[in-house]
Amino acid sequence: LDRPNITVYGPTDPGLIGGYGKNQVECRSTSMSLADLPAQTVFQNLNLEIITNKLTSEIR
């Protein structure tokens, strides 16, 4: 669908249950626990994706 998607993973393997297509961003915990994935990291990825897609959509 070519839609931006940010997925958050703890112990789940993104290869098994991941997004497909362009503009997919994976936020993964290094320890395999969501408790160790700071919300700030997810928020930063979200902001980057918004900025990137806004800029690329203006170019189209």
C-alpha positions, 0 to 999 in steps of 0.5 A: 500500500506504500503507507508509512508504518512503524512497528514495535517489537520485543521478542517477536521476529519481524521476519515472521510478523512484519510489515511489507512494502516501502516506508517500513520502520522497525523499532526493536529492543536490543534485549528482546523486552519491550520494557527496554525500548524507550518510548522516546526511541519510538517517538523519534522514529515516528518524527523522522518518518513523518518528516521524510514522507512529508518531504518526499510527498512534496517532491512527487 
